[in-house]
Amino acid sequence: MRRILALVLFLLAAPAVAQDFQPVTGPCDFDFPRDHAPHPGYKTEWWYYTAALTGPQGERYGMQFTIFRSQLKPDSIEDSWPQESSAWRSNQILFGHAALTDVAKRRHVQAERISRQALNLAGFQAFGQNTSIFLRDWNLDIGPAGHMLNASGSGFAYSLLLTPMSDPAAHGAGGYSRKGVRPESASCYYSIPRMVLTGEIILDGQTIPVTGQAWMDHEFSSAPLEADITGWDWFSLRLSDGSSVMAFFLRQKDGGISPASTASLISPESTVTAVPQRDLALAASGTWTSPRTKARYPSGWKFTGPGFDLVVTPELSDQEMNTPGTTGVNYWEGLVRATGMKDGQPVSGEGYVELTGYDKAFTARY
């Protein structure tokens, strides 16, 4: 197992050769529900869900669930492999991260899974309008009734149904989301920023019914981060006026922000207005240092752009994800709230922030 993990981490960090995997170089022309399904041929892919949850007494919780797919070799190389092989052989690795934040009790619990697509340990299939992905005892099922998530870890579990309130919103040019100066430094990327959530969570043996709103991201790519990028600050916010904001700030080695950084202003009808990096400003109002990794993260932000001026505050300082068994990357992924002004009117909001590269430079593929 350690050899498999070492191989996965090596491949995630290794530079890409243009002919190796299918590149993303232009509009992705999404077709749903087809594009909810996996896209073998691209190197890396993930299905990412976060949510702000409310318990029966008004208790506040945050949820994160992500399944990653990593293809080890390009299809052309896989096709040349001998047919006689071990049942353990697979060209796909799946790994996942799950977490719950309990705001009242000031704690953050998490779990991870990893497996190759072999011997019924992990896998995926798409049939009709349905996509099903499983990773050991975790499941993601996407179909006409909604998105079903099931995950568990030490001391926690959840079973949730997420029902989209609007169509998916494609970022960039038809889903072609640039992450660098080269045309192939890009991903196919869409979000469903507003999903009605129902279900239950389990914490320390207690089953708690929850409701709330969730956000879904689906992204696939074959390109590595460009050499001058050390990490990113990513924001997903649902605002009280019905709009949503997605933004990522790619941090450079010289301390600057890559011009490929951008924001998407998403209307209630899923219309996306792209905002270039030059029209955005992000300033941290504080920091938090992890007692485990000693990484120092920004904690609280003033975030401004065309027509909006927001203060974003973590619901809990310690929402660091420690994932030594899968990606080997420590990052901060946490529930936040927002207040401020948009289009001249007061707004509030909630969402998630992801911070990578503060423990060490993050050189994996996006």
Steps between C-alpha positions, in 0.01 A plus 500: 500500500784739578644443152162586344478819706854602409419449131182707525678788670783488245258513209303783655812713533674402175502742207260409220597421144253656259433173316460294817143569600205670337557878532253777574559775244161652431128506585385179666145497357344338805200275445308396810447251649781349290772724640423421863665165421875423508727600209773235462774619268551814706763467770317638803137554593302583811143524627487744789212582735476740792199606703381712789273281715245581768384257769152484662595751772673739261844339546753591231715245317721499193547206261766420243504196271742453208581204278806526275582285197860471383596315182846348521585458131360648177250289311755434224737337748226309679383354169849356444508314832492118480154356549626235744537680830411502867146575612658782703608684185322831443572821317273701732554600862215647703548686826269706715480752782205553733455738792246645741532827693302531824481876557353491853751246630788667311628183337581369155508126423622341179575177316661380179484197270715371214475202270576389149208416271531126545341203680186703574692729738419815304346586168259703293235454236261715303171361374220706351451808717688350794862512616621281783841521669609292796817501705500213746209588734443851358249567223402779264190449285382768256163461335168668425404492869814690603849431630532242780812509721596238758825516694634411843809537716608463858214634712291640213295411193246658270234402250376797298277577202587814303243631253618765247305827502635612161698383201878449522706816450798466263805707589726672250421464129244221483659325798857560376655633821853638454748433781812646339649678200522190277179400318525144635536625860127468546219280620141427411313645795138550601315558828154452641510773766157445655369158594231431761634251754317254722622198691678409817841514659637282776737644759627288789216254451224763495288522185406859414254595221632793298392737228698762312647612171792346314748582224632254241813534284606259226834553331729298275837575342832353388730797564731560796515830677740737329844517660456837672177402687535390863133468600160664487229668705157388375161642601142379451231729644122496483360848562163604638398679177492164320835541324816296559873568468780262407856634503852361500824688562809315374801602710841540335845434641584870490203578725276626222169371367487333159302694236321171429318542832133585455153514648161392370193698601212253468141621471207304647437375143864370475614773262874553558680833479880457502707752697874523421764509773575867441146591615521298824661568835555259789659600830537276803390650831674245722685169513469161668791261566433128503614327820562182295682614185611850613364630169387861525175565315316827436187511715239758403496710183376820340394397151398762244411509134263672256187587697587309816694558821500202739651402834551122516546336842575135588238333720788315667871576479613137502355336188830365370493179295786258572515231230823298535351181354364641173645822358758561771389864493389705800250771412228714659142438391238673708152636551483880485242779523492828308355845556522821299355685206407396148356730235440762769299270727600316821559127454597204713616159394662167575737265324841338507861607455788273392864594568787293355876542498540653848651186651729452198486601137216316333628351175228244422278518195174682543 
